[in-house]
């Protein structure tokens, strides 16, 4: 790579700092974290999407957990040298100011390293902001030819290239960073921007230089699955490609990376595990209530593709791991005695790209005929709520034909709802219940879809009519289930769970008499299961079997319950299965 290429690459990496700083400022403004300083370190403001907020929130919580654990341990030893925090690629982060305002730097100091331009810009910003200057106390700015851009009693900002380890070592020495003092090295999404050889050299250098240290790493992982490939493409398009993920594709590989580089103890976990094991239920509920959010699938995928790692040296920091593995966190056993179900990808004709969606619903109308409606995906070159409907017809052993249904007759048009349920009434009629248009707009009312062929018998058209099935409040839900059950030898739909605008998870249920399309009351005995959404349900022995889902605190559930028919109604029963299923939604 030539000098100009390196400069362009460095500029692109620096631009990711600007975007990250705006995201952190938006995060604080929405109340996810208590940070009065993030907005003071950026020249502008931006409003990020809830999914972006959650990603930065869990990152902030994980890093904060490690930093505070380090400070607690070092402050517990009054005879130990002054603790040090070395933030690598710190950018516009406000860590120093948050720690200072909380009184946590009485026996500690912070050193920050980033590209010279980034470091100088941050130093200038601090010097121009009275609130920040007042918190820091006396300080001085570095000379134009010096790597030290800012210096106070407990805070230093250096402009250095992390690939130039000799210059880094000398500059840190000159800035008063003591090799023997307990030191936390923090690298938030930094090493992946370095070539693997440079990242390896930095990790090994840190192990040699600091005999009593804790290395905290937050980075991406799992590059080989579909989400990982999109993640790689995203950063490639930003001219900031991620390096080394193919060499260290999972958390265990990252652990070995540090253990083999001179760090005797190392623990790591992805952000799903951190969220489950280190965030109290009340904190999860607080976050749930901050703003409308209903992107759980993407959220869990994102958390699965980022991890937090701590590696330590020295007895004082290695005896108790900062991130102890939780026995309660579920892990899928590939050697499960239940075995594996064979599956294969089938072709779907020329319109397969139309099928890229989520939050949709599908129903089997007859053998080899499937109707799919709604969802969020690609349509006419943009991502949106899908308004077209698709009919899939199996015409060979493993080949399906996809027919887009554009015409909706003269009745009500398809409203683009997500997370609804569809129930087959006949080969040509389907009942649609619930769903949402947005997290604040439930799709009210039931739709009955009637399929009929045009006169030339060449394409399928769709006529949609609304059938009033009771009070709208009953249908004001999504991510629920609708299961066919039998009561007094008549078909009913058992609508259970889900979520709505007010409740993060619902525990109520309703019965719809299919023949009259009227809501009816049927006695149900026994202890009701806990509230849930995004669960699975299926008919079984004229009742309903409910499995998994997400609870009110976004806790994946592993329970299986059976709504068993009894004389005069139904009875809730817990189903005990050995081994227990992995919690899922």
RODO-2510 file (C-alpha; in nm, 4 decimals, decimal comma):
residues 585
     n   res          X          Y          Z
     1     x     0,0000     0,0000     0,0000
     2     x     0,1477     0,3348    -0,1086
     3     x     0,1539     0,6592     0,0927
     4     x    -0,1524     0,8030    -0,0824
     5     x    -0,3506     0,4842    -0,0309
     6     x    -0,2573     0,4836     0,3366
     7     x    -0,3662     0,8472     0,3675
     8     x    -0,7010     0,7781     0,2014
     9     x    -0,7495     0,4738     0,4207
    10     x    -0,6626     0,6686     0,7352
    11     x    -0,9074     0,9398     0,6324
    12     x    -1,1836     0,6842     0,5852
    13     x    -1,1141     0,5283     0,9244
    14     x    -1,1194     0,8738     1,0830
    15     x    -1,4588     0,9391     0,9235
    16     x    -1,5953     0,6345     1,1060
    17     x    -1,4994     0,8145     1,4275
    18     x    -1,7153     1,1108     1,3273
    19     x    -2,0124     0,8852     1,2578
    20     x    -1,9580     0,6952     1,5821
    21     x    -1,9347     1,0172     1,7831
    22     x    -2,2675     1,1381     1,6425
    23     x    -2,4258     0,8038     1,7280
    24     x    -2,2991     0,8235     2,0861
    25     x    -2,4357     1,1765     2,1160
    26     x    -2,7743     1,0609     1,9871
    27     x    -2,7606     0,7685     2,2304
    28     x    -2,7195     1,0006     2,5270
    29     x    -2,9881     1,2421     2,4083
    30     x    -3,2442     0,9606     2,4072
    31     x    -3,1598     0,8601     2,7642
    32     x    -2,9915     0,5262     2,6997
    33     x    -2,6781     0,6329     2,8871
    34     x    -2,5960     0,9133     3,1273
    35     x    -2,3445     1,1142     2,9274
    36     x    -2,3593     1,4926     2,9364
    37     x    -2,0298     1,5214     2,7483
    38     x    -2,0835     1,3300     2,4235
    39     x    -2,2659     1,6201     2,2584
    40     x    -1,9926     1,8649     2,3653
    41     x    -1,7281     1,6708     2,1726
    42     x    -1,9043     1,6772     1,8340
    43     x    -1,9751     1,9837     1,6178
    44     x    -2,3197     1,8661     1,5065
    45     x    -2,6146     1,6533     1,6104
    46     x    -2,7919     1,3592     1,4505
    47     x    -3,0897     1,1414     1,5334
    48     x    -3,0121     0,7724     1,4950
    49     x    -3,2567     0,4846     1,4516
    50     x    -3,3546     0,2736     1,7550
    51     x    -3,1539    -0,0250     1,6293
    52     x    -2,8401     0,1921     1,6076
    53     x    -2,9095     0,3203     1,9574
    54     x    -2,9318    -0,0312     2,0945
    55     x    -2,6073    -0,1347     1,9294
    56     x    -2,4174     0,1567     2,0810
    57     x    -2,5959     0,1106     2,4123
    58     x    -2,4837    -0,2492     2,4626
    59     x    -2,1337    -0,1521     2,3509
    60     x    -2,1252     0,1297     2,6077
    61     x    -2,2537    -0,0976     2,8841
    62     x    -1,9987    -0,3696     2,8087
    63     x    -1,7037    -0,1306     2,8005
    64     x    -1,8263     0,0501     3,1121
    65     x    -1,8566    -0,2824     3,2954
    66     x    -1,4933    -0,3665     3,2232
    67     x    -1,3571    -0,0198     3,3009
    68     x    -1,5413     0,0045     3,6314
    69     x    -1,4325    -0,3466     3,7313
    70     x    -1,0708    -0,2483     3,6640
    71     x    -1,0970     0,0713     3,8694
    72     x    -1,2627    -0,1116     4,1592
    73     x    -0,9845    -0,3685     4,1724
    74     x    -0,7008    -0,1199     4,1512
    75     x    -0,8546     0,1164     4,4067
    76     x    -0,8916    -0,1751     4,6493
    77     x    -0,5104    -0,1878     4,6768
    78     x    -0,4087     0,1403     4,8446
    79     x    -0,0370     0,0622     4,8132
    80     x    -0,0573    -0,0070     4,4379
    81     x     0,0728     0,2525     4,1902
    82     x    -0,1698     0,4954     4,0302
    83     x    -0,3898     0,3115     3,7782
    84     x    -0,3726     0,3962     3,4086
    85     x    -0,6260     0,3731     3,1250
    86     x    -0,4793     0,3724     2,7747
    87     x    -0,7501     0,4153     2,5120
    88     x    -0,6300     0,3066     2,1677
    89     x    -0,8134     0,4762     1,8820
    90     x    -1,0146     0,6832     2,1299
    91     x    -1,1548     0,9264     1,8745
    92     x    -1,4134     1,1629     2,0214
    93     x    -1,5102     0,9317     2,3058
    94     x    -1,6089     1,0951     2,6354
    95     x    -1,4775     0,8233     2,8697
    96     x    -1,2374     1,0518     3,0558
    97     x    -1,5026     1,3136     3,1281
    98     x    -1,7567     1,0586     3,2504
    99     x    -1,5035     0,9021     3,4870
   100     x    -1,3824     1,2402     3,6069
   101     x    -1,7348     1,3674     3,6760
   102     x    -1,8113     1,0475     3,8688
   103     x    -1,5070     1,0924     4,0926
   104     x    -1,3411     0,7736     3,9669
   105     x    -1,0051     0,9239     3,8703
   106     x    -0,8805     1,0138     4,2180
   107     x    -0,6129     0,7449     4,1826
   108     x    -0,6099     0,6968     3,8059
   109     x    -0,5300     0,8764     3,4825
   110     x    -0,6356     0,8470     3,1175
   111     x    -0,4133     0,8451     2,8090
   112     x    -0,5736     0,8540     2,4630
   113     x    -0,4134     0,7701     2,1289
   114     x    -0,5505     0,8299     1,7808
   115     x    -0,4431     0,9658     1,4441
   116     x    -0,2729     1,3027     1,4805
   117     x    -0,5515     1,4928     1,3024
   118     x    -0,8186     1,3336     1,5212
   119     x    -0,6183     1,4017     1,8383
   120     x    -0,5559     1,7655     1,7483
   121     x    -0,9191     1,8233     1,6592
   122     x    -1,0323     1,6785     1,9913
   123     x    -0,7802     1,8888     2,1830
   124     x    -0,9065     2,2001     2,0069
   125     x    -1,2660     2,1095     2,0794
   126     x    -1,1919     2,0632     2,4481
   127     x    -1,0043     2,3930     2,4676
   128     x    -1,3014     2,5742     2,3122
   129     x    -1,5594     2,4244     2,5493
   130     x    -1,5775     2,5905     2,8937
   131     x    -1,7690     2,3013     3,0540
   132     x    -1,4947     2,0555     2,9596
   133     x    -1,2106     2,2858     3,0615
   134     x    -1,3681     2,3442     3,4016
   135     x    -1,3881     1,9724     3,4673
   136     x    -1,0301     1,9027     3,3599
   137     x    -0,8619     2,1777     3,5570
   138     x    -0,5264     2,3268     3,4536
   139     x    -0,4018     2,1964     3,1176
   140     x    -0,1691     2,2812     2,8348
   141     x    -0,1748     2,2181     2,4621
   142     x     0,1105     2,0441     2,2842
   143     x     0,3402     2,2078     2,0333
   144     x     0,2730     2,1564     1,6582
   145     x     0,5694     1,9210     1,6224
   146     x     0,4823     1,7111     1,9293
   147     x     0,2744     1,3935     1,9415
   148     x     0,1361     1,5123     2,2763
   149     x    -0,1630     1,7275     2,1806
   150     x    -0,3165     1,7840     2,5239
   151     x    -0,1948     1,7391     2,8816
   152     x    -0,3434     1,7818     3,2271
   153     x    -0,2828     1,6223     3,5646
   154     x    -0,4841     1,3086     3,4809
   155     x    -0,5519     1,3328     3,1066
   156     x    -0,3321     1,3190     2,7974
   157     x    -0,4194     1,3032     2,4272
   158     x    -0,1553     1,1817     2,1814
   159     x    -0,1575     1,1833     1,8022
   160     x     0,0107     0,8614     1,6904
   161     x    -0,0224     0,5809     1,4389
   162     x    -0,0831     0,2506     1,6192
   163     x     0,1158     0,0726     1,3496
   164     x     0,4336     0,2595     1,4478
   165     x     0,5088     0,0822     1,7742
   166     x     0,8512     0,2318     1,8419
   167     x     0,7167     0,5863     1,8154
   168     x     0,4148     0,4827     2,0226
   169     x     0,6353     0,3379     2,2953
   170     x     0,8605     0,6434     2,3097
   171     x     0,5728     0,8922     2,3099
   172     x     0,3879     0,7122     2,5878
   173     x     0,7069     0,7022     2,7946
   174     x     0,7497     1,0747     2,7455
   175     x     0,3833     1,1306     2,8393
   176     x     0,4337     0,9600     3,1748
   177     x     0,2708     0,6214     3,1133
   178     x     0,4446     0,3870     3,3584
   179     x     0,5074     0,0317     3,2410
   180     x     0,4852    -0,1181     3,5920
   181     x     0,1582     0,0478     3,6965
   182     x    -0,1743    -0,1393     3,6612
   183     x    -0,2955    -0,0496     3,3143
   184     x    -0,6170    -0,0994     3,1211
   185     x    -0,5760    -0,0967     2,7441
   186     x    -0,9034    -0,0257     2,5659
   187     x    -0,9598    -0,0955     2,1955
   188     x    -1,3172    -0,0333     2,0791
   189     x    -1,3563    -0,1429     1,7162
   190     x    -0,9929    -0,0556     1,6448
   191     x    -0,7892    -0,3677     1,5689
   192     x    -1,0083    -0,4683     1,2743
   193     x    -0,8973    -0,1519     1,0928
   194     x    -0,5349    -0,2675     1,1162
   195     x    -0,3768    -0,5302     0,8971
   196     x    -0,3567    -0,8616     1,0900
   197     x     0,0212    -0,8343     1,1241
   198     x    -0,0057    -0,4842     1,2718
   199     x    -0,2826    -0,5888     1,5093
   200     x    -0,0814    -0,8926     1,6226
   201     x     0,2241    -0,6758     1,6825
   202     x     0,0187    -0,4317     1,8917
   203     x    -0,1267    -0,7094     2,1096
   204     x     0,2179    -0,8631     2,1649
   205     x     0,3732    -0,5208     2,2355
   206     x     0,1119    -0,4538     2,5037
   207     x     0,1827    -0,7907     2,6669
   208     x     0,5571    -0,7199     2,6769
   209     x     0,5303    -0,3628     2,7973
   210     x     0,2701    -0,3991     3,0744
   211     x     0,3258    -0,6857     3,3225
   212     x     0,0138    -0,5897     3,5213
   213     x    -0,2544    -0,5110     3,2675
   214     x    -0,6068    -0,5704     3,1423
   215     x    -0,6742    -0,5551     2,7669
   216     x    -1,0381    -0,4821     2,6752
   217     x    -1,1392    -0,5460     2,3154
   218     x    -1,4744    -0,4774     2,1476
   219     x    -1,5004    -0,5930     1,7862
   220     x    -1,6959    -0,7646     1,5131
   221     x    -1,7083    -1,1414     1,4682
   222     x    -1,8675    -1,4173     1,2547
   223     x    -1,7797    -1,2884     0,9062
   224     x    -1,8893    -1,5967     0,7126
   225     x    -2,2682    -1,6029     0,7555
   226     x    -2,5145    -1,3814     0,5667
   227     x    -2,5196    -1,1043     0,8276
   228     x    -2,1399    -1,1130     0,8498
   229     x    -2,1061    -1,0790     0,4734
   230     x    -2,3347    -0,7739     0,4699
   231     x    -2,1350    -0,6285     0,7593
   232     x    -1,8086    -0,6722     0,5676
   233     x    -1,9581    -0,5158     0,2540
   234     x    -2,0837    -0,2179     0,4535
   235     x    -1,7396    -0,1289     0,5859
   236     x    -1,5815    -0,2022     0,2480
   237     x    -1,8141     0,0541     0,0886
   238     x    -1,7021     0,3052     0,3508
   239     x    -1,3423     0,2407     0,2383
   240     x    -1,2754     0,1039     0,5870
   241     x    -1,2514    -0,2718     0,5288
   242     x    -1,2413    -0,4994     0,8303
   243     x    -0,9242    -0,7081     0,8579
   244     x    -0,8469    -1,0308     1,0351
   245     x    -1,1997    -1,1600     1,0820
   246     x    -1,1308    -1,4576     0,8576
   247     x    -0,8321    -1,5468     1,0777
   248     x    -1,0310    -1,5071     1,4010
   249     x    -1,3908    -1,5764     1,2969
   250     x    -1,5428    -1,6447     1,6384
   251     x    -1,5065    -1,5678     2,0071
   252     x    -1,3035    -1,8798     2,0841
   253     x    -1,0534    -1,7951     1,8092
   254     x    -1,0163    -1,4468     1,9579
   255     x    -0,9453    -1,5991     2,2990
   256     x    -0,6718    -1,8182     2,1530
   257     x    -0,5306    -1,5145     1,9751
   258     x    -0,4616    -1,3393     2,3060
   259     x    -0,3549    -1,6481     2,4978
   260     x    -0,0932    -1,7206     2,2320
   261     x     0,0240    -1,3573     2,2314
   262     x     0,1392    -1,3549     2,5932
   263     x    -0,1824    -1,2907     2,7869
   264     x    -0,2184    -1,5720     3,0464
   265     x    -0,5909    -1,5242     3,1124
   266     x    -0,8643    -1,4360     2,8667
   267     x    -1,2446    -1,4443     2,8621
   268     x    -1,4898    -1,3268     2,5982
   269     x    -1,8563    -1,3361     2,5057
   270     x    -2,0824    -1,2006     2,2362
   271     x    -2,3249    -0,9224     2,3132
   272     x    -2,6287    -1,1486     2,3386
   273     x    -2,4588    -1,3237     2,6294
   274     x    -2,3520    -0,9960     2,7870
   275     x    -2,7032    -0,8526     2,7543
   276     x    -2,8569    -1,1588     2,9162
   277     x    -2,6015    -1,2130     3,1909
   278     x    -2,4910    -0,8645     3,2967
   279     x    -2,7967    -0,6427     3,2519
   280     x    -3,0616    -0,6663     3,5260
   281     x    -3,4201    -0,7246     3,4153
   282     x    -3,5263    -0,3791     3,5318
   283     x    -3,2570    -0,2176     3,3160
   284     x    -3,3728    -0,4130     3,0115
   285     x    -3,7279    -0,2968     3,0780
   286     x    -3,6091     0,0647     3,1106
   287     x    -3,4405     0,0429     2,7712
   288     x    -3,7512    -0,1184     2,6214
   289     x    -3,9554     0,1870     2,7245
   290     x    -3,7210     0,4548     2,5906
   291     x    -3,8543     0,4502     2,2347
   292     x    -4,0632     0,2258     2,0088
   293     x    -3,8642    -0,0793     1,9057
   294     x    -3,9653    -0,3969     1,7262
   295     x    -3,6545    -0,5155     1,5404
   296     x    -3,5657    -0,8065     1,7651
   297     x    -3,4388    -1,0349     1,4889
   298     x    -3,1865    -0,7772     1,3645
   299     x    -3,0981    -0,6819     1,7212
   300     x    -3,0135    -1,0393     1,8179
   301     x    -2,8198    -1,0895     1,4940
   302     x    -2,6214    -0,7735     1,5557
   303     x    -2,5426    -0,8774     1,9128
   304     x    -2,4266    -1,2166     1,7853
   305     x    -2,1765    -1,0430     1,5554
   306     x    -2,0033    -0,8260     1,8183
   307     x    -1,8127    -0,9393     2,1253
   308     x    -1,6360    -0,8059     2,4323
   309     x    -1,3054    -0,9626     2,5405
   310     x    -1,0803    -0,9130     2,8404
   311     x    -0,7250    -1,0456     2,8569
   312     x    -0,5101    -0,9960     3,1648
   313     x    -0,1555    -1,0184     3,2960
   314     x    -0,0366    -1,0075     3,6555
   315     x    -0,1830    -1,1745     3,9621
   316     x    -0,3875    -0,8753     4,0740
   317     x    -0,5881    -0,8633     3,7505
   318     x    -0,5938    -1,2303     3,6489
   319     x    -0,7313    -1,4028     3,9570
   320     x    -1,0979    -1,3179     3,8945
   321     x    -1,2213    -1,2754     3,5364
   322     x    -1,4002    -0,9520     3,4533
   323     x    -1,6320    -1,1484     3,2248
   324     x    -1,6993    -1,4813     3,3979
   325     x    -1,8898    -1,7245     3,1740
   326     x    -2,2473    -1,7765     3,2840
   327     x    -2,3744    -2,1295     3,3296
   328     x    -2,7264    -1,9944     3,2815
   329     x    -2,6593    -1,8725     2,9283
   330     x    -2,7910    -2,1349     2,6848
   331     x    -2,5643    -2,2874     2,4255
   332     x    -2,6791    -2,5146     2,1479
   333     x    -2,5342    -2,8631     2,1717
   334     x    -2,4648    -2,9889     1,8182
   335     x    -2,4710    -3,3442     1,9521
   336     x    -2,8298    -3,3124     2,0732
   337     x    -3,0007    -3,6537     2,0900
   338     x    -3,2994    -3,5098     1,9059
   339     x    -3,0935    -3,5218     1,5883
   340     x    -3,1136    -3,3003     1,2819
   341     x    -3,3858    -3,2382     1,0286
   342     x    -3,2781    -3,2490     0,6668
   343     x    -3,3418    -2,9274     0,4735
   344     x    -3,2516    -2,7973     0,1328
   345     x    -3,2777    -2,4729    -0,0579
   346     x    -3,5317    -2,4813    -0,3372
   347     x    -3,5348    -2,2643    -0,6470
   348     x    -3,8133    -2,0123    -0,6825
   349     x    -3,8067    -1,9006    -1,0426
   350     x    -3,7203    -1,5596    -1,1805
   351     x    -3,8847    -1,3605    -0,9004
   352     x    -3,6778    -1,5006    -0,6160
   353     x    -3,5423    -1,1544    -0,5303
   354     x    -3,8970    -1,0500    -0,4353
   355     x    -3,8878    -1,2982    -0,1502
   356     x    -3,6173    -1,1196     0,0506
   357     x    -3,8264    -1,0113     0,3445
   358     x    -3,9000    -1,0664     0,7113
   359     x    -4,2031    -1,0153     0,9339
   360     x    -4,4243    -1,1760     0,6681
   361     x    -4,6650    -1,4662     0,7025
   362     x    -4,7230    -1,7723     0,4875
   363     x    -4,9983    -2,0312     0,4793
   364     x    -5,0391    -2,3668     0,3066
   365     x    -5,3575    -2,3495     0,0997
   366     x    -5,3336    -2,6995    -0,0454
   367     x    -5,0524    -2,9468    -0,1160
   368     x    -4,7887    -2,7601    -0,3146
   369     x    -4,9645    -2,4193    -0,2923
   370     x    -4,8384    -2,1543    -0,0448
   371     x    -4,9557    -1,7938    -0,0067
   372     x    -4,7168    -1,5337     0,1414
   373     x    -4,8177    -1,1821     0,2464
   374     x    -4,6691    -0,8723     0,4052
   375     x    -4,3311    -0,8284     0,5647
   376     x    -4,0491    -0,5810     0,5197
   377     x    -3,8129    -0,6245     0,2277
   378     x    -3,7167    -0,5247    -0,1236
   379     x    -3,9814    -0,3882    -0,3579
   380     x    -3,9258    -0,1811    -0,6718
   381     x    -3,5651    -0,1099    -0,5788
   382     x    -3,6232     0,0097    -0,2236
   383     x    -3,6676    -0,1350     0,1234
   384     x    -4,0193    -0,0913     0,2562
   385     x    -4,3280    -0,2671     0,3855
   386     x    -4,4121    -0,5088     0,1063
   387     x    -4,7490    -0,4463    -0,0586
   388     x    -4,7408    -0,7331    -0,3080
   389     x    -4,8576    -1,0862    -0,2336
   390     x    -4,6993    -1,4035    -0,3655
   391     x    -4,8325    -1,7451    -0,4517
   392     x    -4,5862    -2,0359    -0,4612
   393     x    -4,6657    -2,3431    -0,6657
   394     x    -4,4567    -2,6577    -0,6551
   395     x    -4,4139    -2,7964    -1,0050
   396     x    -4,1121    -3,0246    -0,9639
   397     x    -3,9506    -3,2167    -0,6820
   398     x    -3,7440    -2,9221    -0,5539
   399     x    -3,8587    -2,6329    -0,7734
   400     x    -4,1272    -2,3784    -0,7015
   401     x    -4,2855    -2,1127    -0,9187
   402     x    -4,3423    -1,7715    -0,7631
   403     x    -4,6360    -1,5669    -0,8931
   404     x    -4,6691    -1,2060    -0,7844
   405     x    -5,0304    -1,1112    -0,7136
   406     x    -5,0652    -0,7462    -0,8049
   407     x    -5,4393    -0,7042    -0,8490
   408     x    -5,6522    -0,6773    -0,5362
   409     x    -5,9932    -0,6533    -0,7005
   410     x    -6,2321    -0,3751    -0,6031
   411     x    -6,2205    -0,4363    -0,2290
   412     x    -5,9832    -0,3136     0,0383
   413     x    -5,6184    -0,3087    -0,0685
   414     x    -5,3494    -0,4968     0,1222
   415     x    -5,2305    -0,2577     0,3938
   416     x    -4,8691    -0,3749     0,4218
   417     x    -4,8893    -0,5110     0,7725
   418     x    -4,6082    -0,7079     0,9435
   419     x    -4,6004    -0,9823     1,2068
   420     x    -4,9595    -1,0899     1,1450
   421     x    -5,1014    -1,4415     1,1334
   422     x    -5,2728    -1,6192     0,8446
   423     x    -5,5133    -1,9093     0,8822
   424     x    -5,6473    -2,1223     0,5995
   425     x    -6,0264    -2,1278     0,5782
   426     x    -6,0397    -2,3147     0,2461
   427     x    -5,8269    -2,3679    -0,0640
   428     x    -5,9107    -2,0116    -0,1737
   429     x    -5,9830    -1,8251     0,1513
   430     x    -5,7443    -1,7058     0,4224
   431     x    -5,8072    -1,5166     0,7461
   432     x    -5,5513    -1,2526     0,8498
   433     x    -5,5393    -1,1409     1,2142
   434     x    -5,3387    -0,8662     1,3832
   435     x    -5,0051    -0,7278     1,2732
   436     x    -4,8675    -0,3776     1,2695
   437     x    -4,7874    -0,0964     1,0296
   438     x    -4,5263     0,0510     1,2660
   439     x    -4,4406    -0,0007     1,6343
   440     x    -4,6920     0,2767     1,7098
   441     x    -4,9595     0,1748     1,4571
   442     x    -5,1261    -0,1638     1,4986
   443     x    -5,3107    -0,3015     1,1976
   444     x    -5,6672    -0,3131     1,3257
   445     x    -5,9323    -0,5449     1,1924
   446     x    -5,9277    -0,8850     1,0293
   447     x    -5,8804    -0,9377     0,6584
   448     x    -6,0235    -1,2265     0,4638
   449     x    -5,8301    -1,3016     0,1459
   450     x    -6,0129    -1,4679    -0,1387
   451     x    -5,8101    -1,6049    -0,4307
   452     x    -5,9681    -1,6372    -0,7705
   453     x    -5,8290    -1,6792    -1,1205
   454     x    -5,8904    -1,4399    -1,4077
   455     x    -6,1022    -1,5456    -1,7023
   456     x    -5,8024    -1,6379    -1,9166
   457     x    -5,6764    -1,8550    -1,6294
   458     x    -5,3252    -1,7127    -1,6739
   459     x    -5,2638    -1,5203    -1,3543
   460     x    -5,4030    -1,5184    -1,0036
   461     x    -5,5838    -1,2096    -0,8764
   462     x    -5,6754    -1,1319    -0,5208
   463     x    -5,9894    -0,9839    -0,3731
   464     x    -5,9539    -0,8650    -0,0149
   465     x    -6,2521    -0,7973     0,2079
   466     x    -6,2690    -0,7001     0,5746
   467     x    -6,4665    -0,9215     0,8086
   468     x    -6,5620    -0,7643     1,1405
   469     x    -6,4770    -1,0186     1,4062
   470     x    -6,5329    -0,8223     1,7252
   471     x    -6,3816    -0,5288     1,9082
   472     x    -6,0693    -0,3834     1,7535
   473     x    -5,8756    -0,4040     2,0798
   474     x    -5,8597    -0,7806     2,0494
   475     x    -5,6611    -0,7535     1,7267
   476     x    -5,4379    -0,4697     1,8466
   477     x    -5,1339    -0,6960     1,8645
   478     x    -4,8573    -0,8453     1,6590
   479     x    -4,5988    -1,1236     1,6968
   480     x    -4,8825    -1,3358     1,8363
   481     x    -5,0026    -1,6819     1,7364
   482     x    -5,3333    -1,8089     1,5991
   483     x    -5,3859    -2,1836     1,6353
   484     x    -5,6781    -2,3990     1,5288
   485     x    -5,8361    -2,5819     1,8242
   486     x    -6,1592    -2,7744     1,8695
   487     x    -6,4282    -2,6999     2,1279
   488     x    -6,7592    -2,8881     2,1344
   489     x    -6,6673    -3,0356     1,7946
   490     x    -6,6457    -2,6912     1,6347
   491     x    -6,3414    -2,5166     1,4920
   492     x    -6,2013    -2,2178     1,6821
   493     x    -5,8896    -2,0053     1,6516
   494     x    -5,6910    -1,9629     1,9711
   495     x    -5,5190    -1,6208     1,9530
   496     x    -5,2468    -1,5968     2,2158
   497     x    -4,9738    -1,3580     2,3289
   498     x    -4,7911    -1,1048     2,1147
   499     x    -4,7182    -0,7427     2,1926
   500     x    -4,8834    -0,4054     2,1364
   501     x    -4,8156    -0,0344     2,1677
   502     x    -4,8450    -0,0428     2,5486
   503     x    -4,7272    -0,3882     2,6583
   504     x    -4,3893    -0,5374     2,5586
   505     x    -4,5393    -0,8862     2,5923
   506     x    -4,8999    -1,0018     2,6281
   507     x    -5,0274    -1,2949     2,8334
   508     x    -5,3954    -1,2898     2,7361
   509     x    -5,5803    -1,5058     2,4832
   510     x    -5,9003    -1,5027     2,2814
   511     x    -6,1120    -1,7573     2,0962
   512     x    -6,2590    -1,6908     1,7529
   513     x    -6,5409    -1,9147     1,6321
   514     x    -6,4471    -1,9806     1,2717
   515     x    -6,7991    -2,0535     1,1493
   516     x    -6,9532    -1,7273     1,2728
   517     x    -6,6366    -1,5129     1,2818
   518     x    -6,7349    -1,4050     1,6336
   519     x    -6,5234    -1,3862     1,9481
   520     x    -6,6482    -1,6267     2,2136
   521     x    -6,5651    -1,7029     2,5757
   522     x    -6,4377    -2,0503     2,6577
   523     x    -6,3307    -2,1449     3,0129
   524     x    -5,9585    -2,2079     3,0590
   525     x    -5,8273    -2,3532     3,3856
   526     x    -5,4788    -2,3878     3,5301
   527     x    -5,1863    -2,1513     3,5752
   528     x    -5,1438    -1,9360     3,2673
   529     x    -4,7953    -1,9227     3,1116
   530     x    -4,5893    -1,6073     3,1331
   531     x    -4,6384    -1,3286     2,8799
   532     x    -4,4542    -1,3725     2,5521
   533     x    -4,4308    -1,2779     2,1883
   534     x    -4,2530    -1,4217     1,8833
   535     x    -4,3280    -1,7722     2,0044
   536     x    -4,4290    -2,0795     1,8058
   537     x    -4,7641    -2,2547     1,8227
   538     x    -4,9234    -2,5513     1,6503
   539     x    -5,2401    -2,7603     1,6835
   540     x    -5,2027    -3,0827     1,8823
   541     x    -5,4704    -3,3262     1,9944
   542     x    -5,7421    -3,0611     1,9335
   543     x    -5,5547    -2,8172     2,1593
   544     x    -5,2570    -2,5859     2,1130
   545     x    -4,8884    -2,6420     2,1864
   546     x    -4,6939    -2,3215     2,2664
   547     x    -4,3121    -2,3105     2,2678
   548     x    -4,0435    -2,0487     2,3239
   549     x    -4,0784    -1,6788     2,2536
   550     x    -3,9496    -1,3622     2,4161
   551     x    -4,0740    -1,2638     2,7612
   552     x    -4,1511    -0,9200     2,9014
   553     x    -3,7827    -0,8570     2,9815
   554     x    -3,6699    -0,9727     2,6347
   555     x    -3,5737    -1,3051     2,7886
   556     x    -3,5763    -1,6001     2,5443
   557     x    -3,8065    -1,8638     2,6876
   558     x    -3,7570    -2,2400     2,6940
   559     x    -4,0959    -2,3417     2,8282
   560     x    -4,3418    -2,5645     2,6441
   561     x    -4,7083    -2,5411     2,7443
   562     x    -5,0122    -2,7291     2,6214
   563     x    -5,3652    -2,5917     2,6072
   564     x    -5,5349    -2,9268     2,6631
   565     x    -5,9029    -2,9817     2,5856
   566     x    -6,1083    -3,0898     2,8887
   567     x    -6,4761    -3,1238     2,9585
   568     x    -6,6230    -2,7737     2,9426
   569     x    -6,3152    -2,5925     2,8126
   570     x    -5,9362    -2,6137     2,8232
   571     x    -5,6578    -2,6587     3,0782
   572     x    -5,3067    -2,5103     3,0770
   573     x    -5,0421    -2,7769     3,1316
   574     x    -4,6650    -2,7526     3,1413
   575     x    -4,4896    -3,0028     2,9168
   576     x    -4,1681    -3,1480     3,0562
   577     x    -3,9214    -3,2477     2,7850
   578     x    -3,5773    -3,3973     2,8477
   579     x    -3,3371    -3,2584     2,7619
   580     x    -3,4876    -2,9097     2,7874
   581     x    -3,5039    -2,7162     2,4640
   582     x    -3,2707    -2,4232     2,4083
   583     x    -3,4481    -2,0912     2,4819
   584     x    -3,5537    -1,9396     2,1516
   585     x    -3,7903    -1,7019     1,9792
***
